[in-house]
Amino acid sequence: MSLVSISKSALAVLLAVSSVSACPPGSRHSQAINAVKPGSNTTGPAPATQPGSGSTAPAPATQPGSGTGPAPAGQPTFKTGMISAGYFAGFHAKRSKAFNVEQIPWSKYTDVKYSFAETASDGSLDYTGSHEEEIPKFVKAAHANGVKAQLAIGGWSGSIHWGNNVATAANRTAFVKTCLDAVKKYDLDGLDFDWEYPGRKGLSCNTVSPEDSLNFIEFLKELRKAEPKKLWLSAAVSLFPYTNKEGQRSANNELAPMAELLDYSMIMGYDVFGAWAATGGPNAPLSFACDSKRNNQG
């Protein structure tokens, strides 16, 4: 699974310009990152981050303009410059002694995301299977190495209730509180939003609405207003364009606020080809030319 990290300016363009599975799914996803340098039209591959396979590897990305600042009192001075982000699969944290927070090569990262806290019907976060008790160890190790610790919310099997949790003003307020309670409880530096997918089903049982993208923006606005400190916010986003409330591809920068509210975003450029696909091809192609008919996932 391959992700592409992009800067705020690139994200604004992305917003304007998958998978099929039964519920519940058989597995969660793993992630890798490719970098997009600001001011450049080229992309290049980066080492994979594969929580599902029990390994974590770095991937360079761009440094957003507002993503850094003075370290909070009592916190280490975090690394600045490029972003090198990875995911730690909490659902494999007890798989073996070789897969634990002590084994993460912290010196190679600027931020690492503990995955996943899944969405729940009551607006809470569900850590079932992700070994919630490991999060304090994860955060402590990250801070000891000057690395930002984030909690990833959602995932392939954990996005079922994302739509409902941000569908109304009352639900958004409740979910903001849920997220900030987690930040306070675990002394997190930020959150990573992995909604699969706003306005489009990942799992067949996901709640979906044409208003999803706009509701997500309203959620981010409220979260930013309520944050007790500057949080490091990122998102994993689909290869497919975001849609507006009419269900059409967004235009005229109507979703551009998302780029201002997030510190950076990562394109989920993986699972384009697989056992489900009509034709064979690379799992994470760098070009749409490999899948011109768009009959596969991603």
C-alpha positions in Angstrom: 0.0 0.0 0.0 1.5 3.2 -1.1 0.8 6.7 0.0 1.9 10.0 -1.6 2.6 12.9 0.8 1.7 16.3 -0.5 1.9 19.9 0.6 -1.0 22.2 1.3 -0.8 23.9 -2.1 -0.8 20.5 -3.9 -3.6 19.3 -1.7 -5.8 22.2 -2.8 -5.3 21.1 -6.4 -6.0 17.4 -5.5 -9.3 18.3 -3.8 -10.6 20.0 -6.9 -9.4 17.9 -9.7 -11.0 1.6 -2.7 -11.7 -1.3 -2.5 -14.7 -3.7 -2.5 -15.1 -5.9 0.5 -17.9 -7.4 2.6 -18.5 -6.3 6.2 -16.6 -7.0 8.3 -13.3 -7.1 6.3 -10.7 -9.7 6.7 -7.8 -7.4 7.3 -6.7 -3.8 7.9 -4.5 -2.0 5.4 -0.8 -1.4 5.5 0.8 1.8 4.1 3.7 3.2 2.2 4.6 6.7 1.2 5.9 8.5 -1.9 7.1 12.0 -1.8 6.0 15.1 -3.8 8.4 18.0 -3.4 6.9 21.5 -3.4 7.5 23.3 -6.6 8.1 20.1 -8.5 6.1 18.2 -11.0 7.8 14.9 -10.4 7.3 12.2 -7.9 9.5 9.3 -6.9 9.1 6.1 -4.9 10.1 6.0 -1.2 10.6 3.0 1.1 7.4 1.3 2.1 5.8 1.4 5.5 4.0 -1.8 6.1 2.3 -2.2 9.4 0.6 -5.3 8.3 3.9 -7.1 7.7 5.4 -6.1 11.0 7.9 -3.5 9.7 8.1 0.3 9.6 10.2 2.3 7.2 10.7 6.0 6.5 9.4 8.1 3.7 10.4 11.7 3.0 7.7 14.2 2.3 7.2 17.9 2.2 7.3 20.3 5.1 4.1 22.3 5.4 4.3 26.0 6.2 2.5 25.8 9.5 3.5 22.3 10.7 6.2 23.4 13.1 6.5 25.7 16.1 7.9 26.0 19.6 7.7 22.7 21.5 5.1 22.6 24.2 6.4 22.9 27.8 7.7 19.6 28.9 8.0 18.2 25.4 11.1 17.6 23.4 12.2 19.9 20.5 10.9 18.1 17.5 12.7 17.6 14.2 11.9 20.1 11.5 12.5 20.3 7.8 11.2 17.4 5.7 8.5 15.0 6.9 9.4 11.4 7.3 6.2 9.6 8.4 5.4 6.0 9.2 2.6 3.9 10.7 2.9 1.6 13.7 0.3 -1.2 13.4 -1.1 -1.5 16.9 -3.1 -4.5 15.9 0.2 -6.4 15.5 1.8 -4.9 18.6 1.7 -8.2 20.5 2.4 -10.4 17.5 6.1 -11.0 18.5 8.8 -9.5 20.6 10.4 -8.2 17.5 7.4 -6.0 16.7 7.2 -3.4 19.5 7.8 0.3 19.9 11.4 -0.3 21.0 12.2 -1.7 17.5 11.0 1.4 15.6 14.1 3.2 14.1 13.0 6.5 15.6 16.0 8.4 14.3 14.6 8.1 10.8 11.2 9.7 11.5 9.7 13.1 12.2 6.3 11.6 13.0 4.8 8.2 13.5 1.1 7.3 13.6 -0.3 4.6 15.9 -3.0 2.7 14.0 -5.9 2.4 14.3 -8.5 3.8 16.5 -11.7 2.9 14.7 -14.9 4.9 14.6 -17.9 3.7 16.6 -21.7 4.3 16.3 -21.8 6.2 19.6 -19.1 8.7 18.5 -16.4 7.1 20.6 -13.2 5.5 19.4 -12.9 1.7 19.3 -9.4 0.3 20.0 -10.5 -3.4 19.9 -7.7 -5.4 18.5 -5.3 -2.5 18.4 -3.8 -3.0 21.9 -4.7 0.4 23.4 -2.5 -0.3 26.3 0.6 0.0 24.1 -0.2 3.7 23.2 1.5 5.2 26.3 4.6 3.2 25.5 4.5 4.4 21.9 4.1 8.1 22.9 6.8 7.9 25.5 9.3 6.3 23.0 8.4 8.9 20.3 8.9 11.9 22.6 12.2 10.4 24.0 13.4 10.5 20.4 12.0 13.9 19.4 9.4 12.4 17.2 5.7 13.5 17.0 3.2 10.8 18.1 -0.1 10.7 16.2 -3.1 8.5 16.5 -4.6 7.3 13.2 -8.4 7.3 13.2 -10.4 5.1 10.8 -8.7 2.7 8.4 -10.3 0.2 6.0 -12.3 -1.6 8.7 -12.6 1.5 11.0 -14.4 4.0 8.8 -17.9 2.6 9.1 -19.2 5.4 11.3 -17.1 8.3 10.0 -20.0 9.7 8.0 -22.4 9.7 11.0 -19.9 11.1 13.4 -19.5 14.3 11.4 -23.0 14.4 9.8 -24.5 17.0 12.1 -23.3 19.9 14.2 -24.0 18.0 17.4 -22.2 14.9 16.2 -19.2 16.9 15.1 -19.0 18.6 18.5 -19.2 15.2 20.2 -16.5 13.7 17.9 -14.2 16.7 18.3 -14.4 16.1 22.1 -13.7 12.4 21.6 -10.6 13.2 19.5 -9.3 15.8 22.0 -10.0 13.5 24.9 -7.7 11.0 23.2 -5.0 13.7 22.7 -5.1 14.7 26.3 -5.3 11.1 27.7 -2.2 9.9 25.7 -0.3 13.3 25.4 -0.5 13.0 21.6 1.0 15.6 19.3 -1.6 15.2 16.6 -4.1 13.0 14.8 -4.2 11.3 11.4 -7.5 10.9 9.6 -7.9 7.8 7.5 -11.5 8.0 6.3 -12.1 5.4 3.6 -13.9 7.2 2.0 -15.8 10.5 2.2 -18.8 10.4 -0.2 -17.9 6.9 -1.4 -18.1 3.4 0.1 -15.0 1.5 1.1 -16.8 -1.3 3.0 -20.3 -1.9 1.8 -21.7 -1.1 5.3 -20.0 2.3 5.6 -22.4 5.2 6.1 -22.0 7.5 3.1 -23.5 10.9 2.2 -22.9 13.5 -0.6 -22.3 15.9 2.3 -19.3 13.9 3.6 -16.5 16.1 2.3 -18.1 19.3 3.4 -18.9 17.8 6.8 -15.3 16.7 7.2 -14.2 20.3 6.6 -16.6 21.6 9.2 -15.3 18.9 11.6 -11.7 20.1 11.0 -12.6 23.7 11.5 -14.2 22.9 14.9 -11.3 20.7 15.9 -8.8 23.5 15.1 -10.9 26.0 17.1 -11.0 23.7 20.1 -7.5 22.3 20.1 -5.7 23.1 23.4 -2.4 23.3 21.5 -1.2 23.3 17.9 -2.0 19.8 16.8 -0.2 18.0 13.9 -3.1 17.0 11.7 -2.7 14.8 8.6 -5.0 12.7 6.4 -4.8 9.7 4.1 -6.9 10.5 1.0 -8.3 8.5 -1.9 -6.9 8.5 -5.5 -10.4 9.5 -6.6 -11.4 13.1 -6.6 -13.3 14.5 -3.6 -17.0 15.3 -4.4 -19.3 18.1 -3.5 -22.8 17.9 -2.0 -24.2 17.2 -5.5 -22.0 14.2 -5.7 -19.9 15.7 -8.5 -16.2 16.3 -8.6 -15.4 19.4 -6.5 -14.6 22.6 -8.4 -13.9 26.3 -7.8 -11.9 25.5 -4.7 -15.0 24.7 -2.7 -13.0 22.1 -0.7 -9.8 24.1 -0.6 -10.3 24.8 3.2 -9.2 21.2 3.8 -5.8 22.1 2.6 -5.5 25.0 5.1 -6.8 22.9 8.0 -4.5 19.9 7.5 -0.7 20.1 7.9 -0.2 17.6 5.1 -2.1 14.8 3.3 -1.1 11.5 1.8 -2.6 9.9 -1.4 -3.5 6.3 -0.9 -2.0 5.2 -4.2 -2.2 1.4 -3.5 -4.4 -1.6 -4.3 -5.0 -0.3 -7.9 -4.4 -3.8 -9.1 -5.0 -7.0 -7.3 -7.0 -10.3 -7.3 -10.2 -8.2 -7.8 -9.0 -6.3 -10.9 -10.2 -6.9 -14.4 -6.6 -6.9 -15.7 -3.1 -7.4 -14.2 -0.8 -4.6 -13.2 1.3 -3.1 -10.4 -0.3 -2.7 -7.0 0.8 1.0 -6.7 1.5 2.4 -10.2 3.0 5.9 -10.5 0.9 6.7 -13.6 -2.8 6.5 -14.5 -1.6 5.1 -17.8 -1.4 1.8 -16.1 -5.1 1.8 -15.4 -6.6 4.0 -18.1 -10.1 2.4 -17.9 -10.3 3.1 -14.1 -11.9 -0.3 -13.6 -9.8 -1.1 -10.6 -9.4 0.1 -7.0 -7.3 2.7 -5.3 
